[in-house]
Amino acid sequence: MSSTTDKIKGLANEAVGNIKQGVGSVTGNEKLQAEGKAQELKGEAQKTVGDAKDGIKGAAQSAADAVKKI
């Protein structure tokens, strides 16, 4: 997956997780609240993976640029 895909999926999972938590809270459904929290955390992790991929790409490009200058 690309870094952008990871970030988009992460945002979507966070949003759905927050909605599940809210619905679970309003209805008193603790299981739905827990599922929502788990999905939110999954989304945060996906976004972090996307950010890490961007960082690696940036570092690789910087290294390539440095080699070209030699």
DRENDO-1510 file (C-alpha; in Angstrom, 1 decimal, always signed):
<recs>
REC; n; res; u; v; w
REC; 1; MET; +0.0; +0.0; +0.0 .
REC; 2; SER; +1.1; +3.5; -0.6 .
REC; 3; SER; +1.6; +6.0; +2.1 .
REC; 4; THR; -1.4; +8.0; +0.9 .
REC; 5; THR; -3.6; +4.8; +0.9 .
REC; 6; ASP; -2.5; +4.0; +4.5 .
REC; 7; LYS; -3.3; +7.5; +5.6 .
REC; 8; ILE; -6.8; +7.5; +4.0 .
REC; 9; LYS; -7.7; +4.1; +5.4 .
REC; 10; GLY; -6.4; +5.3; +8.8 .
REC; 11; LEU; -8.6; +8.4; +8.7 .
REC; 12; ALA; -11.6; +6.3; +7.7 .
REC; 13; ASN; -11.0; +3.7; +10.5 .
REC; 14; GLU; -10.6; +6.5; +13.0 .
REC; 15; ALA; -13.9; +8.1; +11.9 .
REC; 16; VAL; -15.9; +4.9; +11.9 .
REC; 17; GLY; -14.4; +4.0; +15.3 .
REC; 18; ASN; -15.4; +7.3; +16.7 .
REC; 19; ILE; -18.9; +6.9; +15.4 .
REC; 20; LYS; -19.2; +3.4; +16.9 .
REC; 21; GLN; -18.0; +4.7; +20.2 .
REC; 22; GLY; -20.6; +7.4; +20.2 .
REC; 23; VAL; -23.4; +5.1; +19.2 .
REC; 24; GLY; -22.3; +2.6; +21.8 .
REC; 25; SER; -22.2; +5.3; +24.5 .
REC; 26; VAL; -25.7; +6.6; +23.6 .
REC; 27; THR; -27.2; +3.1; +23.5 .
REC; 28; GLY; -25.2; +1.7; +26.5 .
REC; 29; ASN; -23.6; -0.9; +24.3 .
REC; 30; GLU; -20.2; -1.5; +25.8 .
REC; 31; LYS; -19.2; -4.0; +23.2 .
REC; 32; LEU; -19.8; -1.5; +20.4 .
REC; 33; GLN; -17.8; +1.1; +22.4 .
REC; 34; ALA; -14.9; -1.3; +22.6 .
REC; 35; GLU; -15.1; -2.2; +18.9 .
REC; 36; GLY; -15.1; +1.5; +18.1 .
REC; 37; LYS; -12.0; +2.2; +20.3 .
REC; 38; ALA; -10.2; -0.7; +18.7 .
REC; 39; GLN; -11.0; +0.5; +15.2 .
REC; 40; GLU; -9.9; +4.0; +16.1 .
REC; 41; LEU; -6.6; +2.7; +17.3 .
REC; 42; LYS; -6.2; +0.7; +14.1 .
REC; 43; GLY; -6.7; +3.9; +12.2 .
REC; 44; GLU; -4.1; +5.7; +14.2 .
REC; 45; ALA; -1.6; +2.9; +13.5 .
REC; 46; GLN; -2.4; +3.0; +9.8 .
REC; 47; LYS; -1.8; +6.7; +9.7 .
REC; 48; THR; +1.5; +6.2; +11.5 .
REC; 49; VAL; +2.6; +3.6; +8.9 .
REC; 50; GLY; +1.8; +6.1; +6.1 .
REC; 51; ASP; +3.8; +8.8; +7.9 .
REC; 52; ALA; +6.7; +6.4; +8.3 .
REC; 53; LYS; +6.6; +5.5; +4.6 .
REC; 54; ASP; +6.8; +9.2; +3.7 .
REC; 55; GLY; +9.8; +9.6; +6.0 .
REC; 56; ILE; +11.6; +6.7; +4.5 .
REC; 57; LYS; +10.9; +8.0; +1.0 .
REC; 58; GLY; +12.2; +11.4; +2.0 .
REC; 59; ALA; +15.4; +10.0; +3.5 .
REC; 60; ALA; +16.0; +7.8; +0.5 .
REC; 61; GLN; +15.6; +10.8; -1.8 .
REC; 62; SER; +18.0; +12.9; +0.4 .
REC; 63; ALA; +20.6; +10.2; +0.2 .
REC; 64; ALA; +20.2; +9.9; -3.5 .
REC; 65; ASP; +20.6; +13.7; -3.9 .
REC; 66; ALA; +23.7; +13.6; -1.7 .
REC; 67; VAL; +25.3; +10.9; -3.8 .
REC; 68; LYS; +24.6; +12.8; -7.0 .
REC; 69; LYS; +26.6; +15.8; -5.6 .
REC; 70; ILE; +29.7; +13.7; -5.0 .
</recs>
